[in-house]
Amino acid sequence: MTDLFTIPTPRRGFLGSVAAAAFGAAMGGAVPGAVDAETPGRAADPKLEAWFGKLNGKHRILFDASAVNGGMPAVWPRVYLNSMQATYPGETCSAMVICRHEGLPLALGDAVWSKYKLGEMFDVKVNNAPATANPYITITNLPLPGLGVGELLKSGVLFGACDVALTVYSAGAASKMGMDPAAAKAEWVAGLIPGVQVVPSGVMAVGRGQEFGAQYCFAG
């Protein structure tokens, strides 16, 4: 994949420095372990905690979408739910997908894909050309109904989008386009597919979901 921001600084070093600054700002200098995770009432954001609480039922799974992976993070939850319900009829199950790092564009709507050229940024192609809209909101080229982020959200699958990734990638796009980073990020957050939950960081959400009893699965 080509350098996302087309700048001479090595991509890993650039992303690392921006991510560190963004994470520090987002966390407000919080010290790891400063909040007792075993005391739910002390959660900084009760609404976020309630969202994690939607992971319920006897069977729970968390898909870690750290890359687009050809749209498979928008396929596997349906496969899991269908096969689990068929194998264990009458038993409840739930699924969560965390879109982090290069999996972030899965959670973004067509307007952001078009304006910020996410097909080019994340090397996602349709008919050998960079995608100008999110091709994974609805997936119809497989013999299985209910595929795609939008369809899965309607069926109760939980999707989270990493706030650190939103900060880093929108800032990179803003730099390339001569925009204010804060304005760009605001557009990205507003342009999330309806129903997607912003989480403080993808890695935090992957860990927290497992604390709510979900089994980990790499969404590749």
Legacy VTK file of the C-alpha trace (Angstrom):
# vtk DataFile Version 3.0
C-alpha trace
ASCII
DATASET POLYDATA
POINTS 220 float
0.000 0.000 0.000
1.271 3.462 -0.794
2.055 6.123 1.803
-1.270 7.491 3.010
-0.130 11.057 3.264
2.510 11.274 0.489
5.112 12.985 2.613
8.859 12.289 2.900
8.702 11.268 6.564
8.557 7.440 6.839
4.933 6.369 7.270
5.469 4.384 10.441
7.363 7.213 12.121
4.823 9.810 11.059
1.826 7.789 12.163
3.568 6.943 15.402
4.240 10.572 16.261
0.756 11.754 15.290
-0.883 8.841 17.066
1.094 9.511 20.221
0.078 13.161 20.242
-3.547 12.362 19.438
-3.723 9.627 22.042
-2.227 11.869 24.694
-4.746 14.592 23.920
-7.649 12.166 23.813
-6.732 10.558 27.105
-5.994 13.843 28.839
-2.800 12.511 30.373
-4.586 9.642 32.093
-2.325 7.165 33.858
-2.944 3.485 33.033
-4.599 1.776 35.929
-5.728 5.044 37.512
-9.371 3.922 37.254
-10.437 0.708 38.903
-11.890 -1.372 36.035
-13.662 -3.589 38.572
-15.866 -0.677 39.646
-18.353 -0.148 36.756
-19.907 2.868 38.493
-16.670 4.821 37.999
-16.764 4.599 34.209
-15.969 7.987 32.649
-18.673 7.528 30.016
-21.748 5.604 31.192
-23.190 5.626 27.664
-20.089 3.892 26.336
-20.284 1.356 29.143
-23.946 0.751 28.294
-22.949 0.161 24.665
-20.462 -2.516 25.705
-23.254 -3.969 27.830
-25.158 -4.775 24.659
-22.737 -7.662 24.253
-25.033 -10.191 25.846
-26.455 -13.645 25.428
-24.857 -17.022 25.990
-22.473 -16.728 23.030
-20.513 -13.520 22.365
-17.802 -12.693 19.848
-15.627 -9.671 19.084
-14.165 -9.200 15.601
-10.950 -7.169 15.513
-11.018 -5.257 12.197
-7.551 -3.691 12.026
-7.717 -3.605 8.214
-10.401 -3.581 5.530
-9.403 -7.110 4.470
-11.592 -7.093 1.383
-14.694 -6.321 3.446
-14.566 -9.563 5.436
-15.235 -7.779 8.771
-18.666 -6.994 7.272
-19.218 -10.670 6.421
-17.969 -12.745 9.351
-20.527 -11.505 11.915
-23.384 -12.776 9.736
-21.609 -16.104 9.237
-21.064 -16.387 12.978
-24.635 -15.523 13.946
-26.234 -17.748 11.313
-24.081 -20.777 12.052
-24.258 -20.348 15.826
-28.050 -20.036 15.790
-28.347 -23.056 13.504
-26.002 -25.137 15.628
-27.419 -24.106 18.993
-31.099 -23.310 18.306
-32.792 -21.199 20.927
-29.530 -19.969 22.456
-28.814 -16.234 22.310
-25.697 -14.701 20.814
-24.245 -11.291 19.982
-21.384 -9.889 17.923
-19.217 -6.763 18.000
-16.830 -5.393 15.361
-14.117 -2.884 16.272
-12.918 -0.874 13.269
-9.454 0.350 14.166
-6.239 1.342 12.412
-6.634 0.661 8.673
-10.033 -0.933 9.266
-11.506 2.483 10.102
-12.972 3.211 6.621
-15.386 0.300 7.043
-17.283 2.484 9.523
-17.425 5.634 7.368
-20.229 6.645 5.026
-20.121 7.481 1.336
-19.759 11.255 1.802
-16.442 10.861 3.646
-15.225 8.249 1.187
-15.958 10.609 -1.696
-14.615 13.885 -0.297
-11.472 12.472 1.295
-10.746 9.865 -1.373
-10.600 6.972 1.063
-10.353 4.499 -1.794
-6.972 5.977 -2.647
-5.916 6.485 0.969
-6.617 2.889 1.998
-6.048 1.212 -1.385
-9.623 -0.036 -1.767
-10.600 -0.619 -5.387
-13.808 -1.340 -7.259
-13.425 -2.496 -10.866
-9.676 -1.773 -10.624
-10.254 1.882 -9.702
-10.138 3.530 -6.243
-13.544 3.275 -4.587
-15.416 6.574 -4.353
-18.032 5.216 -1.932
-17.986 2.609 0.820
-18.475 -0.726 -0.984
-19.044 -2.547 2.291
-22.189 -0.841 3.583
-24.247 -3.430 1.712
-22.660 -6.508 0.157
-24.731 -8.325 -2.445
-22.223 -10.344 -4.487
-22.229 -13.316 -2.099
-24.996 -15.947 -1.754
-25.812 -14.890 1.800
-28.330 -12.191 2.782
-27.767 -9.532 5.417
-24.133 -8.720 4.627
-22.484 -5.324 4.979
-21.989 -2.867 7.817
-25.373 -1.212 7.364
-27.279 -4.483 7.226
-25.425 -5.913 10.215
-26.129 -2.806 12.275
-29.826 -3.202 11.515
-29.704 -6.762 12.828
-28.100 -5.719 16.116
-24.399 -6.275 15.438
-22.340 -3.668 17.302
-19.770 -1.595 15.396
-17.189 0.614 17.083
-14.832 3.125 15.436
-11.486 4.005 17.001
-11.266 7.676 17.998
-7.475 7.647 17.767
-7.676 6.377 14.181
-10.303 9.019 13.407
-7.927 11.671 14.737
-4.803 10.398 12.989
-6.206 9.633 9.544
-8.435 12.692 9.330
-5.438 14.853 10.307
-3.374 13.242 7.562
-6.114 13.851 5.021
-6.534 17.442 6.236
-2.826 18.104 5.838
-2.901 16.814 2.282
-5.983 18.903 1.425
-4.935 22.084 3.249
-7.791 21.809 5.752
-8.138 22.421 9.462
-7.595 19.035 11.189
-10.354 19.694 13.724
-12.844 20.475 10.967
-11.866 17.360 9.051
-12.243 15.144 12.102
-15.657 16.647 12.841
-16.751 15.693 9.323
-15.424 12.168 9.733
-17.240 11.683 13.033
-20.460 13.115 11.572
-19.952 10.895 8.520
-19.857 7.608 10.410
-22.502 5.115 9.304
-25.545 5.684 11.571
-25.352 3.376 14.560
-21.548 3.164 14.735
-20.198 3.960 18.206
-17.009 5.999 18.637
-14.715 4.264 21.151
-11.713 5.937 22.849
-9.317 3.629 21.039
-9.669 0.430 19.096
-7.263 -1.502 21.281
-9.101 -0.367 24.409
-12.407 -1.512 22.905
-10.994 -4.871 21.845
-9.873 -5.448 25.411
-13.046 -4.127 27.029
-15.269 -6.239 24.827
-13.448 -9.339 25.996
-13.951 -8.232 29.593
-17.672 -8.331 28.768
-17.316 -11.997 27.884
-16.756 -11.839 24.111
-14.377 -14.258 22.451
-11.694 -12.635 20.271
-11.570 -13.234 16.519
-9.300 -11.506 14.010
-11.568 -10.231 11.211
-9.347 -11.282 8.313
LINES 1 221
220 0 1 2 3 4 5 6 7 8 9 10 11 12 13 14 15 16 17 18 19 20 21 22 23 24 25 26 27 28 29 30 31 32 33 34 35 36 37 38 39 40 41 42 43 44 45 46 47 48 49 50 51 52 53 54 55 56 57 58 59 60 61 62 63 64 65 66 67 68 69 70 71 72 73 74 75 76 77 78 79 80 81 82 83 84 85 86 87 88 89 90 91 92 93 94 95 96 97 98 99 100 101 102 103 104 105 106 107 108 109 110 111 112 113 114 115 116 117 118 119 120 121 122 123 124 125 126 127 128 129 130 131 132 133 134 135 136 137 138 139 140 141 142 143 144 145 146 147 148 149 150 151 152 153 154 155 156 157 158 159 160 161 162 163 164 165 166 167 168 169 170 171 172 173 174 175 176 177 178 179 180 181 182 183 184 185 186 187 188 189 190 191 192 193 194 195 196 197 198 199 200 201 202 203 204 205 206 207 208 209 210 211 212 213 214 215 216 217 218 219
